[in-house]
Amino acid sequence: MTVWQKLRPYGMVAPAIVIFSMFFIYPIFYMIYLSMFDWNFVSPTKTFVGLQNFRDLLAEPDFLKVLSNTTVYTALTVSLTTGLALLLALWLNRKSLFHGFVQGAVFSPHIISLVSISLLWSWLMDPEYGLLNWVIGLAGFDPLQWLSHPSTALVSLVLVAVWKGLGYNALVFIAGLQSIPAEIYEAAELDRSKPWTTFMKLTLPMLSPTIFFLVIINLIGSFQVFETIAIMTQGGPVNSTNTLVYYIYEYGFRYFKIGYASAAGVILLFIVGVLTIVYFKLLSRRVHYR
């Protein structure tokens, strides 16, 4: 084998590696570098401050509130989206014109941009003219301050996220259900297995790779939420919906505290990385690949 033949595979993947390094690897290391400086994005000089940005962040009550908001948002979004999608998939896993139509209907929010969805839900949740409060009024209940009260604003954003992600998650679950061999269920019927037992002992273990994939994807996506907050609440009211990515955006591009924002970005990277590693370590062995 000649030298060219040995190097040819590396040459074929080199463009992808260069692009990946330029737009993904380099920004991560540059963010870590900037997190150790005090810089306003305009001045040609950067002041080295070491770990001071991290100390300021961890001592800032608003940042701790942002961490709490992000944790609550992620936990609610991931659990509700995954759980409801599984229930919806179990119902939609039938071959009929009606169920096919419903599959397309519930999947459609996934292909709509978050900007459009945020504008739509901002109108639906308008306290005076929104459709949701109009329906609530018809039922005889008092209108809700969906996005303008701290007790309901974050839950309202969770509702939007679940509505958008439900169809995609359900479709992936349906694909997982349809890949389970029919012979397994036939054997369960011959053994007179009850539906709940069949679901817990057969369906759920066979769906474990699908659940494993969706949970980690939803987890990472929830930590990166930005568009809905930027359009619908801007982190308010009283910081009740501010999350990590929007907090980074505010301090980086509104207050021009680049080092401080980069330190918050490093913390976000660390949290997502640790959660991903722990998730893989704890649950990867429980996944049953067939």
N, C-alpha and C positions, 0 to 999 in steps of 0.2 A: 504493500500500500504506500503510495507516494505521500509526500508532505501535504500537497494540495488536497488529496482525498481525505486526509486526517483533519485538515482545517476547514473543509467545505461545510460540514454541519454547523460549526461555530460561526462561519460567515453568513449562513442563512438566517440564524437567529440574532445576529449582531444588531441589525436595525431595530428590532423590537426591544432588545436589551438597552440600546442607547436611548430610545424614546422613553422607556420605562424609567431609566435612571435619571433622565433629564427632568421629567415631569412628576416623578413620585419619590425617588430616593433622595435626590439632591434637595428638594424643598424640605424634606423631613430634617436632614442634617443642618440645613440653613436656619430652620426654625429653632432648633436646639441651640445653635450658635447665637441667634438674635435674643433668645431668652435670657442671656447673661449680660445684656447691654441695656442702657437707657437711651432710647433713640426716638425721635419724633417723626421719622419718615421724610423729613425735609432737610435737616441739618446734615452736612457732609461728614460730620464726626459722630462717632458713637462712644458713649461713656461706659466703660466696663464696670458692672456692679456685682458680678458673680451670681450668687443664689438669692440676692436681695429681692428680685421680682417674685420668686417662689414664696419667700417669707411674707411678703406683703399680701400675696394672694391668699395664703392659708390663714392670715390674720384678719382678712376682710370679711365682715358678716354677709355682705351682698354676694360674695363668691360662694360662701358656704350655702346660702339660700339657693343659688343657681345649681350647685351640686345636688341639693335635695330635690329641686324641681326636675332636674334631668333624671334622677333615679326613679322618682315617682312616675314621671311620664313614660320612661322606658319600661318599667315593670308593668304598668297598666296596658300599654300599647302591645307589648309582646304577648302577654298572657291572653288578652282579649282577642287579638287578631288571630293567634294560633288556635285557640280553643273554639272560637266561633267558626273559623274557616273549616276546622275538622268536622263540626256538626253540619255545616252547610254542604260539605263535600259528601258526607254520608247520605244526605238527602238527594243531592243532585247526581249521584252516581247511578244513573239510569239512562237507558237509550230510548228517548222519546223526543218529539218535537218541542214539547213544552219545556222539558228539562234542559234541552239544548239552548232554547231561547233564554232561559233564566241564567244559564252559564255565561252566555255572551253579555247579558245585562249586568251581572255582578262583576264581570271582568273589565267592563268598559272604564270604570274610574281609574284603573291602573295605567291606561294609556293616555289619560288626560294630564296635562301639566299641573304641578302643584300650585302654580300661580293662578291658573283658572279656577282650580278647586277652592283655593283660599278666598278668592273674590266671591265665588258662588256661596260658600258657607258664611262669609261675612254678611251677605244679604239675608240668608236664611236665619241667622242668629241676631239680626238687628233687633234691639229691644222694643222699638216702636212699630216698625213696618215689616219685620221678619215673618216669614211663613211659619216657622216653628211656634212662635208666640201666638200667632193667629189660631193655629190648631189647638194649642193649649187653652186659649181663651174659649174656643168652642166647647171644650171638655169641662169648662167651669173652673179652671185653675188660674191662679195669678201668673202673669208673665214672668219669665226668668231673665235675669241680667247675664246672659250667656258669657259674653266676653268682657264685661265691664265690672264684674265683681270678683274679688280674689278667690272666693270659695267655689266658683263655677268655671272660671276662665281656663284653668289647666285641664279640667275634665272635658271641656268643650273641644280643646285641641286634640285630646286623645280620641274623641268621637270622630273628628275629621280624619285622623290618621288611620283608625280602624276601618272607616268607610272606604278609604282609598286602597288599603292593603288587603281587604277581605277577599276580593275576587281573585287576585293573583295567588294568594295562599290556598284558597279553595281549589283553584285549578291544578296547582301542584299536588295537593292532596288527592284529587280525583285521578291524576296520572298514577300516583302511588297505589291507589286502591285498584285500579284497572290492571296493574302489573302483578297483583297477587294471583297466583294460580287458582283457577276455579276448583281444581281437585281437592284443595285443602278444605274448602267449605263443604264440598260433597262428603268428604270423610267426616266432617263435624256433624253434618246432618244424619249420617248413618249412626253416629255415636249418640244421637239425640242431645246434642249440646244446646244449651239455652242461648238465646241471642246475646245476652250480656256476657256470658262466659266466652262465647265465640269472639266477641269484640275484644275482651280483655286479654284472652289467651292466644288469639290468632291475629286479628286485624291490627291491634295496636303494636305488638312486637314487629310485625311485618312492615308497619309504617314508620318504624323508628329511624331509618335513614332519612326519610322525608321530614320528619319532625326535627331531627338533628340539624338538617340543612336550613329549614325555615326559621327556627329559633335563632340561630347565629346570624342569619341575614337580617331578620327583624331587629335583633339586638343592636347590631352595628348601625343600621339605618335610623333607629330611634335616637341613638346618641348623636347622630349628625343632623337632626332636624333643624331647619333654618327657615325655609320659605314661608311656611304657615305662620310662624311667629313674627317674621319680618312684616308680613302683610296684614295679619289679623289683629295682633296685640302689641307689637313692638316691645315685648317683654313685660308689659303691664297687665293688669293694674297693680301698682306697688310691688313690682318685681315678682309677681306671682307666677308668671309664665316664662320668665327668662331662663334659657338653657345655655349649655356650654358654648355651642357654636355661635349663637347670637351674641353672647357675652364677649367672645373673641372678636367678632365683627365690630361690636360697639367700640371696644377699646383700641382696636387696630385702625379702623377707618372712620370713626367719628371723633374719638379723642386723641388719635395719633400717638398712642402709647404702645409702640410696636414691641418693645421688649416685654412689657407686661402682658400683652395679648399673646405673644409667642410662648411665654411661660404657661399661660392657660392652655394653649394648644398642646404643649408637651404633656401637661397633666391629662388632657383628654386622650392623647395617644397612649399614655401609660395605662389609664383606666381601661380603655378598649382592649389593649394588648393583654393585660392581666386577665380580664374577664374571658377573653377568647382562649387563652392558654388553660385557665382553670376549667372552662367549659369542655374543652377537648380532653383534658386529663380525666375529669370526673365521669363524663358521659359517653366518651367514644367507645368504651368497652361494653356499654349497654346496648349499642347499636347492633342489630342483627341483619347482616348482609346475606342475601340469598343467592 
